[in-house]
Amino acid sequence: MAIETLKGKYYTYSPTPEEINPVFEISDVSENMFIAKLNASRLYYWKEHCKDLKEIKNQQLRTIVENSDNDNNPCLVIYYVQ
């Protein structure tokens, strides 16, 4: 687990997809958003090693993992700050 900051606030991230709105390692920050990059190898690993894909509570992420393949392009996850 690591910590990123934006406007003086701290945010933690997790390398696993099980949370309802997981926050992944931030690769870039703009004025009002975080951008995380999920490599195809990580998505494919989750696909192969999750006992049940229903453990992934976020529907969009579950769909991406279900349809991922080892040679796909990375997936960007964008988090807006409100």
PDB file of N, CA, C and O in Angstrom:
ATOM      1  N   MET A   1       0.846  -1.173   0.000  1.00  0.00           N
ATOM      2  CA  MET A   1       0.000   0.000   0.000  1.00  0.00           C
ATOM      3  C   MET A   1       0.893   1.237   0.000  1.00  0.00           C
ATOM      4  O   MET A   1       1.918   1.272   0.680  1.00  0.00           O
ATOM      5  N   ALA A   2       0.500   2.241  -0.759  1.00  0.00           N
ATOM      6  CA  ALA A   2       1.288   3.463  -0.854  1.00  0.00           C
ATOM      7  C   ALA A   2       0.368   4.668  -0.703  1.00  0.00           C
ATOM      8  O   ALA A   2      -0.852   4.530  -0.614  1.00  0.00           O
ATOM      9  N   ILE A   3       0.962   5.822  -0.676  1.00  0.00           N
ATOM     10  CA  ILE A   3       0.194   7.049  -0.472  1.00  0.00           C
ATOM     11  C   ILE A   3       0.510   8.033  -1.597  1.00  0.00           C
ATOM     12  O   ILE A   3       1.674   8.231  -1.945  1.00  0.00           O
ATOM     13  N   GLU A   4      -0.520   8.643  -2.159  1.00  0.00           N
ATOM     14  CA  GLU A   4      -0.383   9.719  -3.141  1.00  0.00           C
ATOM     15  C   GLU A   4      -1.085  10.944  -2.562  1.00  0.00           C
ATOM     16  O   GLU A   4      -1.981  10.809  -1.728  1.00  0.00           O
ATOM     17  N   THR A   5      -0.687  12.130  -2.995  1.00  0.00           N
ATOM     18  CA  THR A   5      -1.339  13.338  -2.502  1.00  0.00           C
ATOM     19  C   THR A   5      -1.905  14.143  -3.660  1.00  0.00           C
ATOM     20  O   THR A   5      -1.382  14.106  -4.774  1.00  0.00           O
ATOM     21  N   LEU A   6      -2.960  14.858  -3.390  1.00  0.00           N
ATOM     22  CA  LEU A   6      -3.544  15.812  -4.325  1.00  0.00           C
ATOM     23  C   LEU A   6      -4.165  16.907  -3.488  1.00  0.00           C
ATOM     24  O   LEU A   6      -5.060  16.650  -2.682  1.00  0.00           O
ATOM     25  N   LYS A   7      -3.699  18.118  -3.674  1.00  0.00           N
ATOM     26  CA  LYS A   7      -4.198  19.271  -2.922  1.00  0.00           C
ATOM     27  C   LYS A   7      -4.147  19.038  -1.419  1.00  0.00           C
ATOM     28  O   LYS A   7      -5.080  19.401  -0.703  1.00  0.00           O
ATOM     29  N   GLY A   8      -3.063  18.434  -0.934  1.00  0.00           N
ATOM     30  CA  GLY A   8      -2.861  18.258   0.487  1.00  0.00           C
ATOM     31  C   GLY A   8      -3.612  17.102   1.117  1.00  0.00           C
ATOM     32  O   GLY A   8      -3.517  16.904   2.328  1.00  0.00           O
ATOM     33  N   LYS A   9      -4.367  16.323   0.324  1.00  0.00           N
ATOM     34  CA  LYS A   9      -5.080  15.174   0.864  1.00  0.00           C
ATOM     35  C   LYS A   9      -4.331  13.904   0.481  1.00  0.00           C
ATOM     36  O   LYS A   9      -3.693  13.842  -0.570  1.00  0.00           O
ATOM     37  N   TYR A  10      -4.414  12.898   1.336  1.00  0.00           N
ATOM     38  CA  TYR A  10      -3.712  11.645   1.108  1.00  0.00           C
ATOM     39  C   TYR A  10      -4.687  10.569   0.648  1.00  0.00           C
ATOM     40  O   TYR A  10      -5.797  10.452   1.168  1.00  0.00           O
ATOM     41  N   TYR A  11      -4.259   9.798  -0.325  1.00  0.00           N
ATOM     42  CA  TYR A  11      -5.071   8.715  -0.871  1.00  0.00           C
ATOM     43  C   TYR A  11      -4.225   7.457  -0.889  1.00  0.00           C
ATOM     44  O   TYR A  11      -3.055   7.501  -1.267  1.00  0.00           O
ATOM     45  N   THR A  12      -4.801   6.341  -0.486  1.00  0.00           N
ATOM     46  CA  THR A  12      -4.065   5.080  -0.518  1.00  0.00           C
ATOM     47  C   THR A  12      -4.552   4.251  -1.686  1.00  0.00           C
ATOM     48  O   THR A  12      -5.670   4.433  -2.168  1.00  0.00           O
ATOM     49  N   TYR A  13      -3.705   3.338  -2.138  1.00  0.00           N
ATOM     50  CA  TYR A  13      -4.122   2.462  -3.215  1.00  0.00           C
ATOM     51  C   TYR A  13      -3.842   1.018  -2.876  1.00  0.00           C
ATOM     52  O   TYR A  13      -3.025   0.711  -2.008  1.00  0.00           O
ATOM     53  N   SER A  14      -4.529   0.139  -3.572  1.00  0.00           N
ATOM     54  CA  SER A  14      -4.439  -1.291  -3.317  1.00  0.00           C
ATOM     55  C   SER A  14      -4.115  -2.022  -4.609  1.00  0.00           C
ATOM     56  O   SER A  14      -4.623  -1.647  -5.666  1.00  0.00           O
ATOM     57  N   PRO A  15      -3.288  -3.048  -4.552  1.00  0.00           N
ATOM     58  CA  PRO A  15      -2.974  -3.812  -5.762  1.00  0.00           C
ATOM     59  C   PRO A  15      -4.008  -4.886  -6.101  1.00  0.00           C
ATOM     60  O   PRO A  15      -3.823  -5.637  -7.059  1.00  0.00           O
ATOM     61  N   THR A  16      -5.090  -4.969  -5.332  1.00  0.00           N
ATOM     62  CA  THR A  16      -6.095  -5.997  -5.580  1.00  0.00           C
ATOM     63  C   THR A  16      -7.408  -5.349  -6.008  1.00  0.00           C
ATOM     64  O   THR A  16      -7.655  -4.190  -5.675  1.00  0.00           O
ATOM     65  N   PRO A  17      -8.261  -6.077  -6.743  1.00  0.00           N
ATOM     66  CA  PRO A  17      -9.466  -5.472  -7.314  1.00  0.00           C
ATOM     67  C   PRO A  17     -10.747  -5.676  -6.517  1.00  0.00           C
ATOM     68  O   PRO A  17     -11.820  -5.340  -7.018  1.00  0.00           O
ATOM     69  N   GLU A  18     -10.687  -6.213  -5.293  1.00  0.00           N
ATOM     70  CA  GLU A  18     -11.904  -6.656  -4.606  1.00  0.00           C
ATOM     71  C   GLU A  18     -12.774  -5.545  -4.036  1.00  0.00           C
ATOM     72  O   GLU A  18     -13.962  -5.773  -3.808  1.00  0.00           O
ATOM     73  N   GLU A  19     -12.240  -4.368  -3.799  1.00  0.00           N
ATOM     74  CA  GLU A  19     -13.043  -3.306  -3.194  1.00  0.00           C
ATOM     75  C   GLU A  19     -14.097  -2.812  -4.182  1.00  0.00           C
ATOM     76  O   GLU A  19     -13.954  -3.008  -5.389  1.00  0.00           O
ATOM     77  N   ILE A  20     -15.153  -2.175  -3.679  1.00  0.00           N
ATOM     78  CA  ILE A  20     -16.228  -1.709  -4.557  1.00  0.00           C
ATOM     79  C   ILE A  20     -15.714  -0.643  -5.533  1.00  0.00           C
ATOM     80  O   ILE A  20     -16.124  -0.627  -6.694  1.00  0.00           O
ATOM     81  N   ASN A  21     -14.844   0.227  -5.088  1.00  0.00           N
ATOM     82  CA  ASN A  21     -14.213   1.232  -5.944  1.00  0.00           C
ATOM     83  C   ASN A  21     -12.712   1.245  -5.668  1.00  0.00           C
ATOM     84  O   ASN A  21     -12.204   2.163  -5.023  1.00  0.00           O
ATOM     85  N   PRO A  22     -12.008   0.234  -6.153  1.00  0.00           N
ATOM     86  CA  PRO A  22     -10.577   0.145  -5.844  1.00  0.00           C
ATOM     87  C   PRO A  22      -9.791   1.292  -6.468  1.00  0.00           C
ATOM     88  O   PRO A  22     -10.110   1.744  -7.568  1.00  0.00           O
ATOM     89  N   VAL A  23      -8.780   1.754  -5.773  1.00  0.00           N
ATOM     90  CA  VAL A  23      -7.888   2.790  -6.273  1.00  0.00           C
ATOM     91  C   VAL A  23      -6.549   2.124  -6.543  1.00  0.00           C
ATOM     92  O   VAL A  23      -5.930   1.554  -5.644  1.00  0.00           O
ATOM     93  N   PHE A  24      -6.115   2.202  -7.785  1.00  0.00           N
ATOM     94  CA  PHE A  24      -4.864   1.557  -8.184  1.00  0.00           C
ATOM     95  C   PHE A  24      -3.728   2.562  -8.211  1.00  0.00           C
ATOM     96  O   PHE A  24      -3.954   3.766  -8.086  1.00  0.00           O
ATOM     97  N   GLU A  25      -2.501   2.070  -8.375  1.00  0.00           N
ATOM     98  CA  GLU A  25      -1.322   2.921  -8.323  1.00  0.00           C
ATOM     99  C   GLU A  25      -1.438   4.062  -9.341  1.00  0.00           C
ATOM    100  O   GLU A  25      -1.646   3.833 -10.532  1.00  0.00           O
ATOM    101  N   ILE A  26      -1.302   5.275  -8.848  1.00  0.00           N
ATOM    102  CA  ILE A  26      -1.480   6.465  -9.667  1.00  0.00           C
ATOM    103  C   ILE A  26      -0.228   6.705 -10.500  1.00  0.00           C
ATOM    104  O   ILE A  26       0.887   6.731  -9.980  1.00  0.00           O
ATOM    105  N   SER A  27      -0.434   6.882 -11.813  1.00  0.00           N
ATOM    106  CA  SER A  27       0.711   7.145 -12.679  1.00  0.00           C
ATOM    107  C   SER A  27       0.791   8.613 -13.097  1.00  0.00           C
ATOM    108  O   SER A  27       1.844   9.069 -13.545  1.00  0.00           O
ATOM    109  N   ASP A  28      -0.308   9.358 -12.955  1.00  0.00           N
ATOM    110  CA  ASP A  28      -0.305  10.768 -13.312  1.00  0.00           C
ATOM    111  C   ASP A  28      -1.414  11.479 -12.533  1.00  0.00           C
ATOM    112  O   ASP A  28      -2.418  10.869 -12.164  1.00  0.00           O
ATOM    113  N   VAL A  29      -1.220  12.762 -12.291  1.00  0.00           N
ATOM    114  CA  VAL A  29      -2.197  13.565 -11.565  1.00  0.00           C
ATOM    115  C   VAL A  29      -2.385  14.868 -12.323  1.00  0.00           C
ATOM    116  O   VAL A  29      -1.409  15.507 -12.714  1.00  0.00           O
ATOM    117  N   SER A  30      -3.634  15.266 -12.535  1.00  0.00           N
ATOM    118  CA  SER A  30      -3.915  16.584 -13.102  1.00  0.00           C
ATOM    119  C   SER A  30      -4.621  17.407 -12.034  1.00  0.00           C
ATOM    120  O   SER A  30      -4.675  17.010 -10.870  1.00  0.00           O
ATOM    121  N   GLU A  31      -5.151  18.533 -12.425  1.00  0.00           N
ATOM    122  CA  GLU A  31      -5.757  19.426 -11.434  1.00  0.00           C
ATOM    123  C   GLU A  31      -6.934  18.794 -10.709  1.00  0.00           C
ATOM    124  O   GLU A  31      -7.122  19.042  -9.518  1.00  0.00           O
ATOM    125  N   ASN A  32      -7.731  17.981 -11.398  1.00  0.00           N
ATOM    126  CA  ASN A  32      -8.925  17.428 -10.752  1.00  0.00           C
ATOM    127  C   ASN A  32      -9.089  15.922 -10.954  1.00  0.00           C
ATOM    128  O   ASN A  32     -10.191  15.398 -10.793  1.00  0.00           O
ATOM    129  N   MET A  33      -8.014  15.221 -11.302  1.00  0.00           N
ATOM    130  CA  MET A  33      -8.147  13.777 -11.471  1.00  0.00           C
ATOM    131  C   MET A  33      -6.825  13.046 -11.244  1.00  0.00           C
ATOM    132  O   MET A  33      -5.739  13.604 -11.394  1.00  0.00           O
ATOM    133  N   PHE A  34      -6.967  11.773 -10.875  1.00  0.00           N
ATOM    134  CA  PHE A  34      -5.859  10.834 -10.826  1.00  0.00           C
ATOM    135  C   PHE A  34      -5.993   9.920 -12.022  1.00  0.00           C
ATOM    136  O   PHE A  34      -7.107   9.627 -12.455  1.00  0.00           O
ATOM    137  N   ILE A  35      -4.878   9.466 -12.563  1.00  0.00           N
ATOM    138  CA  ILE A  35      -4.908   8.496 -13.653  1.00  0.00           C
ATOM    139  C   ILE A  35      -4.033   7.319 -13.251  1.00  0.00           C
ATOM    140  O   ILE A  35      -2.859   7.482 -12.922  1.00  0.00           O
ATOM    141  N   ALA A  36      -4.629   6.125 -13.285  1.00  0.00           N
ATOM    142  CA  ALA A  36      -3.898   4.887 -12.990  1.00  0.00           C
ATOM    143  C   ALA A  36      -3.841   4.053 -14.267  1.00  0.00           C
ATOM    144  O   ALA A  36      -4.756   4.097 -15.090  1.00  0.00           O
ATOM    145  N   LYS A  37      -2.769   3.302 -14.421  1.00  0.00           N
ATOM    146  CA  LYS A  37      -2.629   2.432 -15.589  1.00  0.00           C
ATOM    147  C   LYS A  37      -2.565   0.989 -15.117  1.00  0.00           C
ATOM    148  O   LYS A  37      -1.738   0.644 -14.273  1.00  0.00           O
ATOM    149  N   LEU A  38      -3.434   0.146 -15.660  1.00  0.00           N
ATOM    150  CA  LEU A  38      -3.421  -1.277 -15.353  1.00  0.00           C
ATOM    151  C   LEU A  38      -2.875  -2.009 -16.568  1.00  0.00           C
ATOM    152  O   LEU A  38      -3.477  -1.982 -17.642  1.00  0.00           O
ATOM    153  N   ASN A  39      -1.749  -2.654 -16.398  1.00  0.00           N
ATOM    154  CA  ASN A  39      -1.168  -3.408 -17.498  1.00  0.00           C
ATOM    155  C   ASN A  39      -1.991  -4.649 -17.787  1.00  0.00           C
ATOM    156  O   ASN A  39      -2.643  -5.205 -16.903  1.00  0.00           O
ATOM    157  N   ALA A  40      -1.949  -5.073 -19.043  1.00  0.00           N
ATOM    158  CA  ALA A  40      -2.696  -6.258 -19.453  1.00  0.00           C
ATOM    159  C   ALA A  40      -2.266  -7.486 -18.652  1.00  0.00           C
ATOM    160  O   ALA A  40      -3.086  -8.359 -18.367  1.00  0.00           O
ATOM    161  N   SER A  41      -0.991  -7.556 -18.290  1.00  0.00           N
ATOM    162  CA  SER A  41      -0.513  -8.717 -17.524  1.00  0.00           C
ATOM    163  C   SER A  41      -1.170  -8.783 -16.150  1.00  0.00           C
ATOM    164  O   SER A  41      -1.458  -9.875 -15.659  1.00  0.00           O
ATOM    165  N   ARG A  42      -1.412  -7.631 -15.519  1.00  0.00           N
ATOM    166  CA  ARG A  42      -2.068  -7.621 -14.209  1.00  0.00           C
ATOM    167  C   ARG A  42      -3.531  -8.043 -14.347  1.00  0.00           C
ATOM    168  O   ARG A  42      -4.025  -8.844 -13.553  1.00  0.00           O
ATOM    169  N   LEU A  43      -4.224  -7.505 -15.356  1.00  0.00           N
ATOM    170  CA  LEU A  43      -5.624  -7.878 -15.590  1.00  0.00           C
ATOM    171  C   LEU A  43      -5.747  -9.368 -15.860  1.00  0.00           C
ATOM    172  O   LEU A  43      -6.648 -10.030 -15.344  1.00  0.00           O
ATOM    173  N   TYR A  44      -4.836  -9.892 -16.673  1.00  0.00           N
ATOM    174  CA  TYR A  44      -4.863 -11.323 -17.008  1.00  0.00           C
ATOM    175  C   TYR A  44      -4.550 -12.168 -15.771  1.00  0.00           C
ATOM    176  O   TYR A  44      -5.140 -13.233 -15.588  1.00  0.00           O
ATOM    177  N   TYR A  45      -3.629 -11.704 -14.923  1.00  0.00           N
ATOM    178  CA  TYR A  45      -3.306 -12.409 -13.681  1.00  0.00           C
ATOM    179  C   TYR A  45      -4.547 -12.510 -12.797  1.00  0.00           C
ATOM    180  O   TYR A  45      -4.848 -13.577 -12.262  1.00  0.00           O
ATOM    181  N   TRP A  46      -5.276 -11.383 -12.644  1.00  0.00           N
ATOM    182  CA  TRP A  46      -6.498 -11.413 -11.845  1.00  0.00           C
ATOM    183  C   TRP A  46      -7.496 -12.391 -12.431  1.00  0.00           C
ATOM    184  O   TRP A  46      -8.162 -13.124 -11.700  1.00  0.00           O
ATOM    185  N   LYS A  47      -7.599 -12.400 -13.752  1.00  0.00           N
ATOM    186  CA  LYS A  47      -8.540 -13.305 -14.424  1.00  0.00           C
ATOM    187  C   LYS A  47      -8.211 -14.768 -14.109  1.00  0.00           C
ATOM    188  O   LYS A  47      -9.113 -15.577 -13.890  1.00  0.00           O
ATOM    189  N   GLU A  48      -6.945 -15.094 -14.089  1.00  0.00           N
ATOM    190  CA  GLU A  48      -6.508 -16.471 -13.866  1.00  0.00           C
ATOM    191  C   GLU A  48      -6.501 -16.873 -12.397  1.00  0.00           C
ATOM    192  O   GLU A  48      -6.654 -18.054 -12.085  1.00  0.00           O
ATOM    193  N   HIS A  49      -6.325 -15.910 -11.481  1.00  0.00           N
ATOM    194  CA  HIS A  49      -6.124 -16.253 -10.075  1.00  0.00           C
ATOM    195  C   HIS A  49      -7.265 -15.886  -9.128  1.00  0.00           C
ATOM    196  O   HIS A  49      -7.246 -16.292  -7.966  1.00  0.00           O
ATOM    197  N   CYS A  50      -8.246 -15.136  -9.594  1.00  0.00           N
ATOM    198  CA  CYS A  50      -9.422 -14.894  -8.740  1.00  0.00           C
ATOM    199  C   CYS A  50     -10.225 -16.187  -8.702  1.00  0.00           C
ATOM    200  O   CYS A  50     -10.551 -16.755  -9.744  1.00  0.00           O
ATOM    201  N   LYS A  51     -10.540 -16.644  -7.508  1.00  0.00           N
ATOM    202  CA  LYS A  51     -11.329 -17.870  -7.386  1.00  0.00           C
ATOM    203  C   LYS A  51     -12.687 -17.712  -8.047  1.00  0.00           C
ATOM    204  O   LYS A  51     -13.193 -18.639  -8.680  1.00  0.00           O
ATOM    205  N   ASP A  52     -13.265 -16.545  -7.896  1.00  0.00           N
ATOM    206  CA  ASP A  52     -14.566 -16.245  -8.478  1.00  0.00           C
ATOM    207  C   ASP A  52     -14.546 -14.782  -8.893  1.00  0.00           C
ATOM    208  O   ASP A  52     -14.310 -13.908  -8.060  1.00  0.00           O
ATOM    209  N   LEU A  53     -14.792 -14.504 -10.168  1.00  0.00           N
ATOM    210  CA  LEU A  53     -14.737 -13.120 -10.635  1.00  0.00           C
ATOM    211  C   LEU A  53     -15.796 -12.243  -9.974  1.00  0.00           C
ATOM    212  O   LEU A  53     -15.710 -11.017 -10.054  1.00  0.00           O
ATOM    213  N   LYS A  54     -16.795 -12.844  -9.324  1.00  0.00           N
ATOM    214  CA  LYS A  54     -17.784 -12.060  -8.597  1.00  0.00           C
ATOM    215  C   LYS A  54     -17.171 -11.394  -7.368  1.00  0.00           C
ATOM    216  O   LYS A  54     -17.792 -10.520  -6.762  1.00  0.00           O
ATOM    217  N   GLU A  55     -15.945 -11.805  -6.992  1.00  0.00           N
ATOM    218  CA  GLU A  55     -15.219 -11.122  -5.925  1.00  0.00           C
ATOM    219  C   GLU A  55     -14.889  -9.691  -6.332  1.00  0.00           C
ATOM    220  O   GLU A  55     -14.694  -8.831  -5.473  1.00  0.00           O
ATOM    221  N   ILE A  56     -14.824  -9.430  -7.639  1.00  0.00           N
ATOM    222  CA  ILE A  56     -14.566  -8.085  -8.135  1.00  0.00           C
ATOM    223  C   ILE A  56     -15.903  -7.362  -8.156  1.00  0.00           C
ATOM    224  O   ILE A  56     -16.730  -7.599  -9.037  1.00  0.00           O
ATOM    225  N   LYS A  57     -16.115  -6.485  -7.191  1.00  0.00           N
ATOM    226  CA  LYS A  57     -17.423  -5.868  -6.989  1.00  0.00           C
ATOM    227  C   LYS A  57     -17.728  -4.752  -7.983  1.00  0.00           C
ATOM    228  O   LYS A  57     -18.897  -4.487  -8.265  1.00  0.00           O
ATOM    229  N   ASN A  58     -16.706  -4.095  -8.517  1.00  0.00           N
ATOM    230  CA  ASN A  58     -16.907  -3.024  -9.477  1.00  0.00           C
ATOM    231  C   ASN A  58     -17.218  -3.648 -10.840  1.00  0.00           C
ATOM    232  O   ASN A  58     -16.368  -4.324 -11.419  1.00  0.00           O
ATOM    233  N   GLN A  59     -18.424  -3.427 -11.352  1.00  0.00           N
ATOM    234  CA  GLN A  59     -18.892  -4.091 -12.566  1.00  0.00           C
ATOM    235  C   GLN A  59     -18.029  -3.762 -13.789  1.00  0.00           C
ATOM    236  O   GLN A  59     -17.735  -4.650 -14.589  1.00  0.00           O
ATOM    237  N   GLN A  60     -17.619  -2.497 -13.943  1.00  0.00           N
ATOM    238  CA  GLN A  60     -16.790  -2.138 -15.089  1.00  0.00           C
ATOM    239  C   GLN A  60     -15.460  -2.873 -15.058  1.00  0.00           C
ATOM    240  O   GLN A  60     -15.000  -3.387 -16.077  1.00  0.00           O
ATOM    241  N   LEU A  61     -14.842  -2.921 -13.876  1.00  0.00           N
ATOM    242  CA  LEU A  61     -13.562  -3.613 -13.748  1.00  0.00           C
ATOM    243  C   LEU A  61     -13.741  -5.107 -13.979  1.00  0.00           C
ATOM    244  O   LEU A  61     -12.903  -5.732 -14.629  1.00  0.00           O
ATOM    245  N   ARG A  62     -14.820  -5.693 -13.458  1.00  0.00           N
ATOM    246  CA  ARG A  62     -15.062  -7.119 -13.660  1.00  0.00           C
ATOM    247  C   ARG A  62     -15.184  -7.432 -15.160  1.00  0.00           C
ATOM    248  O   ARG A  62     -14.640  -8.429 -15.635  1.00  0.00           O
ATOM    249  N   THR A  63     -15.892  -6.586 -15.891  1.00  0.00           N
ATOM    250  CA  THR A  63     -16.052  -6.787 -17.335  1.00  0.00           C
ATOM    251  C   THR A  63     -14.704  -6.719 -18.041  1.00  0.00           C
ATOM    252  O   THR A  63     -14.426  -7.521 -18.933  1.00  0.00           O
ATOM    253  N   ILE A  64     -13.870  -5.769 -17.646  1.00  0.00           N
ATOM    254  CA  ILE A  64     -12.541  -5.648 -18.254  1.00  0.00           C
ATOM    255  C   ILE A  64     -11.707  -6.889 -17.963  1.00  0.00           C
ATOM    256  O   ILE A  64     -11.053  -7.421 -18.860  1.00  0.00           O
ATOM    257  N   VAL A  65     -11.726  -7.353 -16.715  1.00  0.00           N
ATOM    258  CA  VAL A  65     -10.947  -8.540 -16.351  1.00  0.00           C
ATOM    259  C   VAL A  65     -11.461  -9.771 -17.097  1.00  0.00           C
ATOM    260  O   VAL A  65     -10.669 -10.569 -17.597  1.00  0.00           O
ATOM    261  N   GLU A  66     -12.772  -9.924 -17.173  1.00  0.00           N
ATOM    262  CA  GLU A  66     -13.347 -11.079 -17.865  1.00  0.00           C
ATOM    263  C   GLU A  66     -12.926 -11.131 -19.333  1.00  0.00           C
ATOM    264  O   GLU A  66     -12.729 -12.211 -19.890  1.00  0.00           O
ATOM    265  N   ASN A  67     -12.790  -9.970 -19.949  1.00  0.00           N
ATOM    266  CA  ASN A  67     -12.487  -9.906 -21.377  1.00  0.00           C
ATOM    267  C   ASN A  67     -11.018  -9.650 -21.684  1.00  0.00           C
ATOM    268  O   ASN A  67     -10.645  -9.505 -22.848  1.00  0.00           O
ATOM    269  N   SER A  68     -10.186  -9.595 -20.660  1.00  0.00           N
ATOM    270  CA  SER A  68      -8.778  -9.289 -20.892  1.00  0.00           C
ATOM    271  C   SER A  68      -8.026 -10.499 -21.412  1.00  0.00           C
ATOM    272  O   SER A  68      -8.400 -11.648 -21.180  1.00  0.00           O
ATOM    273  N   ASP A  69      -6.964 -10.196 -22.117  1.00  0.00           N
ATOM    274  CA  ASP A  69      -6.056 -11.226 -22.611  1.00  0.00           C
ATOM    275  C   ASP A  69      -4.641 -10.715 -22.355  1.00  0.00           C
ATOM    276  O   ASP A  69      -4.432  -9.516 -22.172  1.00  0.00           O
ATOM    277  N   ASN A  70      -3.691 -11.612 -22.342  1.00  0.00           N
ATOM    278  CA  ASN A  70      -2.331 -11.262 -21.951  1.00  0.00           C
ATOM    279  C   ASN A  70      -1.662 -10.292 -22.918  1.00  0.00           C
ATOM    280  O   ASN A  70      -0.714  -9.606 -22.537  1.00  0.00           O
ATOM    281  N   ASP A  71      -2.134 -10.218 -24.155  1.00  0.00           N
ATOM    282  CA  ASP A  71      -1.493  -9.341 -25.131  1.00  0.00           C
ATOM    283  C   ASP A  71      -2.314  -8.089 -25.441  1.00  0.00           C
ATOM    284  O   ASP A  71      -2.069  -7.427 -26.449  1.00  0.00           O
ATOM    285  N   ASN A  72      -3.290  -7.756 -24.581  1.00  0.00           N
ATOM    286  CA  ASN A  72      -4.067  -6.528 -24.765  1.00  0.00           C
ATOM    287  C   ASN A  72      -3.250  -5.304 -24.378  1.00  0.00           C
ATOM    288  O   ASN A  72      -2.186  -5.414 -23.770  1.00  0.00           O
ATOM    289  N   ASN A  73      -3.765  -4.143 -24.741  1.00  0.00           N
ATOM    290  CA  ASN A  73      -3.149  -2.879 -24.355  1.00  0.00           C
ATOM    291  C   ASN A  73      -3.457  -2.577 -22.891  1.00  0.00           C
ATOM    292  O   ASN A  73      -4.397  -3.140 -22.330  1.00  0.00           O
ATOM    293  N   PRO A  74      -2.678  -1.696 -22.268  1.00  0.00           N
ATOM    294  CA  PRO A  74      -2.992  -1.291 -20.889  1.00  0.00           C
ATOM    295  C   PRO A  74      -4.356  -0.611 -20.815  1.00  0.00           C
ATOM    296  O   PRO A  74      -4.878  -0.114 -21.812  1.00  0.00           O
ATOM    297  N   CYS A  75      -4.903  -0.603 -19.638  1.00  0.00           N
ATOM    298  CA  CYS A  75      -6.204   0.014 -19.379  1.00  0.00           C
ATOM    299  C   CYS A  75      -5.971   1.203 -18.455  1.00  0.00           C
ATOM    300  O   CYS A  75      -5.298   1.072 -17.432  1.00  0.00           O
ATOM    301  N   LEU A  76      -6.525   2.365 -18.809  1.00  0.00           N
ATOM    302  CA  LEU A  76      -6.408   3.543 -17.955  1.00  0.00           C
ATOM    303  C   LEU A  76      -7.643   3.644 -17.072  1.00  0.00           C
ATOM    304  O   LEU A  76      -8.770   3.458 -17.532  1.00  0.00           O
ATOM    305  N   VAL A  77      -7.415   3.940 -15.801  1.00  0.00           N
ATOM    306  CA  VAL A  77      -8.506   4.151 -14.851  1.00  0.00           C
ATOM    307  C   VAL A  77      -8.399   5.611 -14.407  1.00  0.00           C
ATOM    308  O   VAL A  77      -7.352   6.049 -13.932  1.00  0.00           O
ATOM    309  N   ILE A  78      -9.487   6.350 -14.566  1.00  0.00           N
ATOM    310  CA  ILE A  78      -9.471   7.780 -14.238  1.00  0.00           C
ATOM    311  C   ILE A  78     -10.377   8.029 -13.036  1.00  0.00           C
ATOM    312  O   ILE A  78     -11.544   7.638 -13.035  1.00  0.00           O
ATOM    313  N   TYR A  79      -9.829   8.681 -12.018  1.00  0.00           N
ATOM    314  CA  TYR A  79     -10.555   9.021 -10.801  1.00  0.00           C
ATOM    315  C   TYR A  79     -10.710  10.525 -10.757  1.00  0.00           C
ATOM    316  O   TYR A  79      -9.714  11.247 -10.761  1.00  0.00           O
ATOM    317  N   TYR A  80     -11.950  11.016 -10.714  1.00  0.00           N
ATOM    318  CA  TYR A  80     -12.207  12.453 -10.621  1.00  0.00           C
ATOM    319  C   TYR A  80     -12.325  12.863  -9.160  1.00  0.00           C
ATOM    320  O   TYR A  80     -12.944  12.171  -8.353  1.00  0.00           O
ATOM    321  N   VAL A  81     -11.718  14.005  -8.835  1.00  0.00           N
ATOM    322  CA  VAL A  81     -11.791  14.546  -7.481  1.00  0.00           C
ATOM    323  C   VAL A  81     -12.981  15.486  -7.424  1.00  0.00           C
ATOM    324  O   VAL A  81     -13.134  16.371  -8.266  1.00  0.00           O
ATOM    325  N   GLN A  82     -13.823  15.280  -6.414  1.00  0.00           N
ATOM    326  CA  GLN A  82     -14.993  16.137  -6.275  1.00  0.00           C
ATOM    327  C   GLN A  82     -14.881  16.997  -5.053  1.00  0.00           C
ATOM    328  O   GLN A  82     -15.780  17.790  -4.771  1.00  0.00           O
TER     329      GLN A  82
END
